[in-house]
Every structure is written in C-alpha cells, then in structure tokens.
Amino acid sequence: MSIYLGNTLLTGGGGGGGGGGILRQHVMTSSGTVSLTSLGIANGDLIQLFLLQGGYGGKTREGGRGGNIWSGSVTVSTAGTATVTIGAGGATNGGIGGVTSITGGGIPTTASSSVGKIPGGNGGTSSNQPGSEGGSNAGFGQGGNSLDGDNGVNNTGNGGYGDNSSPGGGVGGSGIAIIYY
C-alpha cells in the first residue's frame, strides 16, 4: 500500500491478512511527550513524520498564510520518549504561527516545521477572495479567506481569515504532529 503525504510517498508492506500493508499513526494535537517504545517503535525502525506549523493570523482584507509543513522519513536510533511541541496559530493582524517540532526519543535531529519543505498556502488578498492551498496537502496549511474575520480551524495550520475592518483578521489555526509507523 502506498499513500502520498504532501510530496512524500509513504509505503507499507503487502495486503491485509497476516499483517503489514497498513501504516499506523499517532496524532498529537497538543504539546507533550510520546513514548516511541510504547507505540512498538524499536531501535533502527524507519518512521514517517508530518509536522505542521500554526497558521498565520489574518489582517485587514488579507487572509493569513497557512503554516509550513515538514514531512519525511527518519530512522530511530535509540527508541525512547520524544518531546512534541505543537505550534499555536498566529495572533490576529498577521501574527506568525508557532513552530511544531519533535525532538529526542531516538529521532536523530530535531524535526521542525521551521524548515518546512512544503510552504503553506497564501491568504486571499482582495474582497472575499479565498486563500490558496499550500502544495497538495489534503486541507492542511491553507491560506485564509480575505473576508469575514474567522479564525483558522485548530490542528489544520490554516491561516486566519482577513476582516474588512481595521485592525482585522482572525487567529490562525494551530498545528499538528503525526507519526506514521
């Protein structure tokens, strides 16, 4: 089985029956720790990470930019407890979304959305213009609409909507971290 996550191809073993073929996932929507060993991840295992930065806040008549995405494969050196930080959505009036990262637990380097491989979508910039989607991200990291002043949906990294009045704009949506194993 193969699926695309952003621009990364994730592959599993053969079909169902005796195992293999379906990737399991651990989704984190708030900061904390995760024991990789309790998930059944061992030394030398290859895992896939999907890290989404919080979306940017909207401004007057301009939607906020969607958060950056970092996705990729890492080999766990010494499985243990990893610390996960979920980026908050950016404040109204163009605030930058917080960084989502995973560190420790045998992950060889800090994986972070601050060096996102896939940029978030741009916010809409004129009256009632929708924001664009960053890359091909299945609804993650979208730019906010230029009107309405709504907040970005949490755990999507989507940008906040712009607002017609000044100072305007909604708060960006918070990020998310997903471990595929």
Buried (B, 14 or more C-beta within 10 A) or exposed (E): EEEEBBEBEBEBEEEEEEEEEEBEEBEBBEBEEBEBBEBEBEEEBEBBBBBBBBBBBBBBBBBBBBBBBBBBEBEBEBBBEBBBBBBBBBBBBBBBBBBBBBEBBBBEEEBBBBEBBBBBBBBBBEEEBBBBBBBEBEEBBBBBBBBBBBBBBBBBBBBBBBBEEEEBBBBBBBBBBBBBB
